[in-house]
Amino acid sequence: MVASRVPADLLGGHLQVLARAAGTGRLPDRADLDAYHEAGARAARLGVPLRAVVDAALSAAEQPPAGEGAGNPARGGPAVLAALRRAVAALMEGYERAQLAAIREEETARREFVDDLLLGRAERLAERAEHFGLRLAESYVVAVARGLKDGEQDRIERDLVARFGSHNVLVAVRDGLLVCVAPATLPAAVGEFTHHVRSRFPAGWRVGVGRPQRGPGGVVASYREAASALDLADRLGLVRDVVKAADLLVFPVLLRDRSAMEDLVTSVLSPLLSARGGHGPLLETLEAVFAAQGNQTAAARRLGISTRAVTYRLERVRRLTGFSPDDPTQRFTLETAVLGARLLEWPWS
């Protein structure tokens, strides 16, 4: 029977309340109901199925004590049903409240773990990670999404857990970003995460993806790379919805020596400041041409001008700066200077 799974001391003598009601028709008083409430809560904490607890209560109502109210007409009548309804309601309320409290404690522990994980606070990190199904000795990839819409976090997490299992993905909110931590051996998880962001976030969303990194420190590094990729994409004016840190590795290197980058930008691009109509159209044309891998027709479509106008502007750049996008060596210098101008918000006042 289901009731046999209930520990013998769980409900204790409280089952006799229903037994007496079955024999005498006496309803449970406040003390009895409080005891049932606590018994239900204890059952939830012990992990006893609610069905088993209710079955135990029903079994007690079927077996009144011998010699107590035998033959009483109340037995089996409305009084028994009323007593049973009140007792079972108290059991279920205690059980449900205890479950809700446990869920809230789990959510709090999860938030604290995510904060510690992404900030690199290592106190008992591996032990706590196992509780949430993460094996920190492995390599992980962190993806972050900007543009979070209220209420979508839980839905995306449920969908990812349903497909990949709670031991494979961890979804949380950190610094206004929706964060997904997944094993590097499960690249489909990042793709699925991006799919849900695309379908549920409002316009303007963007996903940044860090590189695979090993261990707790690797999770922190991948998270920072993913967040930095979003920042760099904004500063560079990239139109891509998904930006990978691995594709942007050159920019942190360039920015490490800011003075050298400033010197390059000034030396190469300063002549554009004297152009008729200003430097803006020429700089935008260079950016469009570089984004189109040198395809002037595609750049013209992007800018909404004719291909002839693009060719004319590039010739003006060559005459003013001495650098041509058509020459491989000069193109690299010119493109680096243009990207540096975007990152450093050139021209400076």
C-alpha positions in Angstrom: 0.0 0.0 0.0 1.0 3.7 -0.6 0.5 4.4 3.1 3.2 1.9 4.1 5.8 4.4 2.9 4.9 6.9 5.6 7.3 6.7 8.6 5.5 5.1 11.6 6.2 8.2 13.8 5.3 10.8 11.2 1.7 11.4 12.1 2.0 9.8 15.5 -1.2 9.9 17.6 -2.8 12.5 15.3 -4.2 9.7 13.1 -6.3 8.8 16.1 -8.2 12.1 15.7 -9.7 10.8 12.5 -10.3 7.4 14.1 -12.2 9.0 16.9 -14.2 11.1 14.4 -15.1 8.0 12.5 -16.5 6.5 15.7 -17.9 9.6 17.5 -18.4 12.3 14.9 -16.2 14.8 16.9 -14.5 17.3 14.6 -10.8 18.1 15.0 -10.2 21.2 17.1 -7.6 23.9 16.5 -4.8 22.0 18.3 -5.5 18.9 16.2 -5.4 20.9 12.9 -2.2 22.6 13.9 -0.7 19.2 14.6 -1.8 18.0 11.1 -0.4 21.1 9.6 3.0 20.4 11.2 2.8 16.8 10.2 2.3 17.7 6.6 5.3 20.1 6.7 7.4 17.4 8.3 6.4 15.0 5.6 7.5 17.4 2.9 10.8 18.0 4.6 11.4 14.2 4.8 10.5 13.8 1.1 7.4 11.6 1.7 5.0 11.8 -1.2 1.9 13.8 -0.5 -0.2 11.0 -1.8 1.2 8.6 0.7 0.5 11.1 3.6 -3.2 11.5 2.5 -3.6 7.8 2.1 -2.4 7.3 5.6 -5.0 9.8 6.9 -7.7 8.0 4.9 -6.7 4.7 6.2 -7.0 6.0 9.8 -10.5 7.2 9.1 -11.5 3.7 8.0 -10.2 2.1 11.2 -11.8 3.6 14.4 -10.5 2.3 17.8 -12.3 -0.8 19.0 -15.0 0.0 21.5 -15.0 3.7 20.8 -18.3 4.8 19.3 -19.1 1.3 17.9 -22.4 1.3 16.1 -22.7 5.1 16.4 -24.8 6.4 13.5 -22.3 9.3 13.0 -19.8 6.7 11.8 -19.5 7.0 8.0 -21.9 10.0 8.0 -21.4 13.7 7.2 -19.4 14.3 10.4 -16.7 11.9 9.4 -16.4 13.5 6.0 -16.2 17.0 7.6 -13.5 15.8 10.0 -11.6 14.1 7.2 -11.8 17.2 4.9 -10.5 19.5 7.7 -7.6 17.1 8.6 -6.5 16.5 5.0 -6.7 20.2 4.2 -4.4 20.9 7.2 -2.0 18.2 6.1 -1.9 19.5 2.5 -1.5 23.1 3.5 1.5 22.3 5.8 3.0 20.1 3.0 2.6 22.8 0.4 4.0 25.6 2.6 7.0 23.6 3.5 7.6 22.8 -0.2 7.3 26.5 -1.1 9.8 27.4 1.7 12.2 24.8 0.4 11.9 26.2 -3.2 12.6 29.7 -2.0 15.7 28.5 0.0 16.9 26.7 -3.1 16.5 29.8 -5.2 18.4 31.9 -2.7 21.2 29.3 -2.6 21.3 29.2 -6.4 21.5 33.0 -6.6 24.3 33.0 -4.0 26.1 30.2 -5.9 25.9 32.0 -9.2 27.2 35.2 -7.7 30.1 33.4 -6.1 30.8 31.4 -9.3 30.9 34.4 -11.6 32.8 36.6 -9.2 35.4 33.8 -8.5 34.7 33.5 -4.8 36.0 30.0 -4.3 34.6 29.1 -0.8 33.3 25.5 -1.1 32.6 26.2 -4.7 33.2 22.7 -6.1 31.0 21.1 -3.4 28.2 23.5 -4.0 28.5 23.1 -7.7 27.8 19.4 -7.4 24.5 20.2 -5.7 23.5 22.0 -8.9 24.9 19.4 -11.2 28.0 21.2 -12.4 31.4 19.4 -12.5 33.8 22.3 -12.3 36.8 20.2 -13.4 35.4 20.3 -16.9 35.5 23.1 -19.5 32.6 25.4 -19.7 31.3 28.1 -22.0 29.4 31.1 -20.8 26.9 33.0 -23.0 25.2 36.2 -21.9 22.2 38.0 -23.4 21.3 41.6 -23.2 17.8 43.0 -23.4 16.2 40.7 -20.8 12.4 40.8 -20.7 10.8 40.3 -17.3 9.4 36.8 -16.8 11.4 35.2 -19.6 14.3 33.9 -17.5 12.3 31.1 -15.9 10.8 30.1 -19.2 14.1 29.9 -20.9 15.6 28.0 -18.0 12.8 25.5 -18.0 13.1 24.9 -21.7 16.9 24.4 -21.6 16.7 22.1 -18.6 13.9 20.1 -20.3 16.2 19.5 -23.3 19.7 19.2 -21.7 19.0 18.3 -18.1 19.6 20.4 -14.9 23.1 18.9 -14.5 24.2 20.4 -17.8 23.0 24.0 -17.8 22.8 26.8 -15.3 20.7 29.9 -16.1 20.7 33.0 -14.0 20.6 36.8 -14.1 23.7 38.8 -13.3 24.3 42.5 -13.8 21.2 42.8 -15.9 22.4 40.1 -18.2 20.8 36.6 -18.7 23.7 34.2 -18.2 23.9 30.6 -19.4 26.7 28.3 -18.3 27.0 25.1 -20.3 29.7 22.4 -20.8 32.1 23.0 -23.7 31.2 19.5 -24.9 27.6 20.6 -25.4 27.8 23.4 -28.0 24.1 22.9 -28.9 23.2 24.4 -25.5 24.6 27.8 -26.5 22.7 27.6 -29.8 19.5 26.7 -28.0 20.0 29.6 -25.6 20.5 32.0 -28.5 17.3 30.6 -30.2 15.2 31.3 -27.1 16.7 34.8 -26.7 15.9 35.5 -30.4 12.3 34.4 -30.2 11.5 35.9 -26.8 13.6 39.1 -26.3 12.4 42.4 -27.8 14.3 44.1 -30.6 17.8 45.3 -29.6 18.9 42.0 -28.0 22.4 40.7 -28.4 24.2 37.6 -27.2 27.9 37.4 -26.3 29.7 34.1 -26.1 33.0 33.5 -24.2 35.6 31.0 -25.1 35.7 27.5 -23.5 37.6 27.6 -20.2 38.4 25.0 -17.6 37.6 25.0 -13.9 35.9 27.6 -11.6 38.4 30.3 -12.8 37.5 29.4 -16.4 33.8 30.1 -15.8 34.7 33.5 -14.5 37.0 34.2 -17.5 34.4 33.0 -20.0 31.7 35.1 -18.4 33.9 38.2 -18.5 34.9 37.5 -22.1 31.2 37.2 -23.1 30.2 40.5 -21.3 33.3 42.3 -22.9 32.3 41.0 -26.3 28.9 42.8 -25.9 30.7 46.0 -24.9 33.2 45.8 -27.8 30.4 45.1 -30.3 28.6 48.3 -29.2 31.8 50.4 -29.4 32.7 49.0 -32.8 29.1 49.5 -34.1 28.8 45.9 -35.1 25.4 44.8 -36.5 25.8 41.1 -35.5 23.3 39.8 -33.0 25.7 37.1 -31.7 29.3 38.1 -31.0 32.0 35.7 -30.0 34.9 36.6 -27.9 37.1 34.4 -30.0 36.4 36.6 -33.0 37.3 39.8 -31.2 40.6 38.8 -29.6 42.7 41.4 -31.5 40.9 44.4 -29.9 41.9 43.8 -26.3 45.5 43.4 -27.6 45.3 46.7 -29.5 43.8 48.5 -26.6 46.5 47.4 -24.1 48.8 50.1 -25.6 46.4 53.0 -25.8 49.1 55.5 -26.6 50.3 53.5 -29.5 46.8 53.2 -30.8 46.1 56.9 -30.4 49.3 57.6 -32.4 48.2 55.3 -35.2 44.8 56.8 -35.4 46.1 60.3 -35.4 48.9 59.6 -37.9 46.6 57.8 -40.4 43.2 59.5 -40.1 43.9 63.1 -39.1 44.1 64.2 -42.8 40.4 63.2 -43.2 39.5 66.1 -40.8 40.3 68.6 -43.6 38.0 66.9 -46.1 35.2 68.9 -47.7 32.0 67.7 -46.0 33.9 66.5 -43.0 35.5 63.2 -42.1 32.2 61.4 -41.2 31.2 60.1 -44.7 34.7 59.0 -45.5 35.0 57.1 -42.2 31.6 55.5 -42.6 32.5 54.4 -46.2 35.7 52.8 -44.9 33.8 50.9 -42.2 31.2 49.7 -44.7 33.9 48.5 -47.2 35.8 46.6 -44.5 32.6 45.1 -43.1 31.8 43.9 -46.7 35.3 42.3 -47.0 36.2 44.9 -49.7 33.1 44.4 -51.8 32.3 48.0 -52.9 28.9 47.1 -54.3 27.8 45.5 -51.0 29.2 48.5 -49.1 27.2 50.9 -51.4 24.0 48.9 -50.6 24.7 49.2 -46.9 25.3 52.9 -47.1 22.4 53.6 -49.5 24.6 55.2 -52.1 25.9 54.3 -55.6 28.9 52.1 -56.1 30.4 55.0 -58.0 30.1 57.2 -54.9 31.9 54.6 -52.9 34.8 54.5 -55.4 35.0 58.2 -55.4 35.2 58.4 -51.6 37.9 55.7 -51.4 40.0 57.7 -53.9 39.6 60.7 -51.7 40.8 58.7 -48.7 43.8 57.5 -50.7 44.7 61.1 -51.8 44.3 62.5 -48.3 46.0 59.8 -46.2 48.2 58.0 -48.6 46.6 54.7 -47.7 44.5 52.6 -50.1 42.1 49.8 -49.1 43.1 48.0 -52.3 46.7 47.4 -51.1 46.8 44.5 -48.7 49.5 46.0 -46.4 48.0 49.5 -46.4 44.5 48.1 -46.0 45.5 46.4 -42.7 47.0 49.7 -41.3 43.9 51.6 -42.5 41.4 49.1 -41.1 43.2 49.0 -37.7 43.2 52.8 -37.6 39.5 52.9 -38.4 38.7 50.3 -35.7 40.9 52.2 -33.2 39.0 55.4 -34.0 35.7 53.7 -33.2 37.0 52.2 -30.0 38.7 55.4 -28.8 35.8 57.7 -30.0 38.0 59.7 -32.4 38.2 62.5 -33.2 38.9 63.9 -29.7 37.8 67.4 -28.8 
